[in-house]
Amino acid sequence: MRRDCDDAHLPGAAELCDGLDNDCDGIVPADELDSDGDGFSACQGDCDDALDTTFPGGGAVRRLGQRLRRHSAR
């Protein structure tokens, strides 16, 4: 019998894009963390999670080198 690490998560469960340790391995996947504090993680569509002015729905798209980034009007 598998044991829950808390009431909402189960060891071996699939990870969800929610910033929680769903599979109880003690690690939240890096793509679920909001590294730049803009409210979006990479798994939520943040194409540059090191820059807080890029996030889904953030405004005009500009080409910088070969990468596309969404920029906010902030």
C-alpha positions in Angstrom: 0.0 0.0 0.0 1.3 3.4 -1.0 1.3 6.2 1.6 0.2 9.8 1.0 2.9 12.5 1.7 -0.1 14.7 2.5 -3.8 14.6 2.0 -3.8 15.9 -1.6 -0.8 14.1 -3.1 0.1 10.5 -3.6 3.6 8.9 -4.1 4.1 8.1 -7.8 1.3 10.4 -9.0 1.8 12.5 -12.1 3.2 16.0 -11.6 0.7 18.7 -12.4 1.6 22.3 -13.4 0.6 23.7 -10.0 3.9 24.4 -8.2 3.4 21.5 -5.8 5.2 18.2 -5.3 2.4 16.0 -6.6 4.4 12.8 -6.7 5.9 13.2 -3.2 9.5 12.9 -4.3 10.5 16.0 -2.3 11.1 18.1 -5.5 8.9 20.6 -7.3 9.8 20.4 -11.0 11.9 23.4 -12.2 9.3 24.2 -15.0 6.6 24.7 -12.3 8.5 27.4 -10.4 8.0 31.0 -11.1 11.6 32.1 -11.2 11.0 35.7 -12.2 8.0 36.4 -10.0 5.6 37.5 -12.8 3.0 35.0 -11.8 3.7 32.4 -14.5 5.9 29.4 -14.7 7.4 27.7 -17.8 4.8 25.0 -17.7 2.1 27.8 -17.8 3.6 29.2 -21.0 6.2 31.7 -19.7 8.7 31.7 -22.6 11.4 33.4 -20.5 11.1 32.7 -16.8 14.2 34.7 -16.0 12.6 38.0 -17.2 9.5 39.3 -15.4 8.3 41.4 -18.4 7.7 38.2 -20.5 4.6 36.1 -19.7 1.6 34.7 -21.5 -0.7 37.5 -22.8 1.9 40.1 -22.0 1.5 42.3 -25.1 3.4 42.8 -28.3 5.7 40.1 -29.6 9.2 41.2 -30.5 12.0 39.2 -32.2 15.2 39.2 -30.2 17.8 37.1 -32.0 16.1 33.8 -32.9 13.8 33.8 -29.9 10.3 35.3 -29.6 9.3 36.9 -26.4 6.0 38.4 -25.3 6.5 41.7 -23.6 4.1 43.4 -21.2 3.2 47.0 -21.1 4.5 47.3 -17.6 
